[in-house]
């Protein structure tokens, strides 16, 4: 179980202190599929980074399975079973997709296992296994490989930051089908940051973040109807690429 | 073979034992052992230290190993090796130099290699430089490589220096006849106070000749690297020079592009980039449970692979 208790995150700017996350508290249950949504620039990705340890809160506590992890490093959190798929995955010259998947898994993966993860995200594994995770890959390809690196791990908590960004709609609808099954098989709880209605429809729980604050939390049946009116300007549920 | 010898040979030439095919092993400035084959003759020079390697025309799928090892301190070894690759031959040449210097005097090996590559011949040349030993004596390697490529020939050169060489000045000059193709891959890691200079000049003289030069380097600590690559197009030709360096700590990297076209049909591109390891790359690998140091190691070894 993951708990955020009164978490705030501010940065220093020329015009003073800028509050990115303002006193946010919520709980993510075990065995749940939680979707965090809300307008662009509202602080969703920052929350994911705070959970992973990439950013440290200015105040508040993050509790994971009863343990205060607020001051733990990224590496320590990863070892405790937290994983994070980047919205914009970094590229590596010389690092093959196969090596990346093995690094994610923590051991050298047999070829057939690598292939199954790549197939799971809609990539023809033979074409990609020995390709480098460099700028020669398109945004959509890199994004799918990024998702596959999380599938290669058995995590207590997997966080996906806008998995739909950069993936064309046609491929995405295929990806969605296997997304929840794969995630739920491999990981205890899953948090997905998304604007996509298809992803939201998979949710057990939904959290709405806007202007750095928690606006709403509940089941998808409770939350989805409220969103349609509230964020039509910012969110396009017809599936526009929100990058 | 002594244990130290075989360790150095393994490091530079991947040799676990006496290699198959033709070979010449040089140790501390003298020939240690040599073997010619029916198609590849290795004979010592009479005017200078060094050897002539003569590959008969049409020789295919054969290899030549010519490693050099230095295990004593204070050795200054200058050697001239000339390769005559017959028309239509296809061979692998594995060179390289390993220096173990436990003393306080410098040990140096300067290999002057000249390749005369015949028409439609194909050569793959692999050269690894390696240094070790805990003495104060410097380990210095200053190779000079001259390549003359005949019509339609292919020469692929892989030059690697990953560890332990204090100072290196590398000079490579190539001239290409019509339809010849040259591929040079240079990989280099410097650390401590090491210095590495590499000059490559490629003259594309013939119609439809092409060259690709790729360098990937990492400079750590207070080390210094300077690259000067010049591709000169004298006829209808294509050349692509790509230099990519990771800079760390207080190192210095200078990458000086030089491209010259003496023909309106020459297409020459130079790309160069120097930068530190991207923070996102480190973070990504740390989210897999790697420490920052482990992540850095993975990034560097992938980059230099």
Interface residues (C-beta under 8 A of the other chain):
Chain A: X52 X54 X73 X74 X75 X78 X79 X83 X84 X86 X88 X89 X90 X91 X92 X93 X94 X95 X99 X103 X104 X106 X149 X153
Chain B: X216 X244 X278 X280 X281 X283 X284 X285 X286 X287 X288 X289 X290 X291 X292 X298 X299 X302 X303 X304 X305
